[in-house]
């Protein structure tokens, strides 16, 4: 998709041959692996992004199904539960720079992995991805530790515009402020 291999390697983007999915590791604030999300690599795959889970209940049948990682994982980590809404993708790289920086800095928030990678690859180091078009309370609380400018740069579709409005309202208390990136429909 035009990403440079050194960026994909630096961000540990991989490929799951068993599920034909591009894998994005999600890390906590300290860089510990919290979970993996698999993105589509073949047209028509569903869902677009799959958060790999441990043993879990199938929402369609209510039956327990083995983890996405395999049976060994269920034995080793029987209570594993990954909620991507508790994390901001790439925050482990951005947080130290923003927290320990002397000057007020700017953080760009985008929806997805690829948007984040594009901005990173083009020099915008302080970029994180929500992994969706909404911001959870947990994601918002991660940002409260920082004195930063925030730029919301979500997708320019209906979900992105609605998400931008909702997120901007929830971040109104931020100092120095929140800006919204506007761009044409094309």
N, C-alpha and C positions, 0 to 999 in steps of 0.2 A: 504493500500500500504506500510505498515511498518513504518509509522510515529507514533511517540509517541503522545498520546492524549494531554499531557501538551503542546507540541509544537503547535499542531493544535489549541488548546484553546488560547494560548498566541498570535497567529497570527490571531485569530478570523475567522479561516476557518470554514465554515458552510455547510449546505446542503439545497438546495431549492427543497422541495418535489413536488411543482407544476410543475417544469421543469426537475426534476431529474438531477440536476447539483450541483457539488461541488462549493461553493461560496468562492471567495477570495476578501476581502475588499481592495480597493485601497485608500490609504491615501495621502494627500498632505504633504509637507515638515514639517508642524506643527502638523501632526497627525489627522487632520480633514478628515472625510470620504468624498472622492471625487466621488467614484463610486464603482460598484461591477462587477466582472467578474465571469461568471459561466463556469466551466470546465465540460467536459463530465464525466458521471459516468456509462454510458451504452454503450456497443460496438455498433458502427454504428451511434452514435449521431453526428449531424453536426449543426453548426460548432464546431470545437474542443473547442474553447473558445468563449463565447458570452459576449460581453461588454453590460451590461444592460443599456438601454437608456430610456429617457423620450419619450413623444409623438414624433414620427419620421416618415420620409417618407420611405416607403418600396421600396428598390432599384429595385425590380422586377416589381412593378405595379405603382410606383410613387404616391400611395394613402397614406394618413396619417393613421398611426396605433397607438393604445394606447401604453402607456409605458409598459415596462416589469414589472414594479412595481404595476401596476393597475391604474384604472381611478382616484382614489383619489390623486395619485401622480401628474397627469397632472394638476389637479385643484390647488394643493398646490405649485407646481414648474413648471409653464407653459413653461419656457424657458430653462429647464435643458438640458445640452448637456455634455456628458462625452467622453473625448478623452484620452484613456489610454496612448497614446504616449506622453502625457504631464507629466507623472509620472514614477517613478522608484519604483517598489514594495519593501517594507521594508526600503525605504530611510528615512522615518520618525524615525525609530529606529536607523539607522546608522549615520545619519547626525550630531546629537549633539556630538556623540563620536568622529567623524572625525574632525568636525569644531573646537571643543574646546580642542582637544588633543594637547599636547605639541610637541610630536614627529611625524615625518612623518609616516603615517600609510598606510595600503594597503586595497583597496576596490576590491572585486571580483564581476564581472558582469557576470550573467548567463542569459539564455533566459527566462526560465519559472518559475512558482510558485513552482513546485515540486523540481526542481534542487536547487532553493534557500532554500527551506525547508530542503532538505537533507544536504546541507552545514551548515546551521544554527544548525541543530540537531547534527551535528558532530563537533561543536566547532568553525566554521568559522563565527564569529559574523558579520563581515563587508561584508555581501553579499547582493546584490540587484538583482532584475530581471527586464529585459527590457520589458517583456510580449510580446516577439517576437524576431526575429533575426536581427532587425535593430535598430539603435538609432536615434531618432528624434533630431532636433535642440533644442527643449525644454528640453529633457533629458540631452543632452550634456551641456546645460547652467546650469543645476542644479549642475553638477560636477565642473564647473569652479570656484566655491566659495572655493574649497578645495585644499589644497596642499597635494596630496596623490599619492601613487603608485597605478596603476590600473592593474588588471589582467583580461583579457578577457577569459572567460571559457564557451564559447557557445557550443551548441550541435555539435557533430562530424558527422554531415550530410552535404549535399551540401549547404543547406540554412545557417547552422551555420558557415561553413568555409567561405562562401562568406560574411556573415554578419561580421565575425571577421575581414576580410581584410578591409571592408569598414569602420567599426568603428575605427579600428587602425589608418587608414589614417586621420579620422576626429579628433582623439585625439592626434595627433603627437605633438601639442603645449604644452601638459601637462608636467609639471615638478612635481616630479622627473622623471616619465616615465610610459610607458605602456608596459606590458608583455602579451604574449599569451600562454595560457596553451595548450599544445599539448598532446594528449593521443592516444593510439592505437584504431583501428577501432572496436575491439571486445567490 
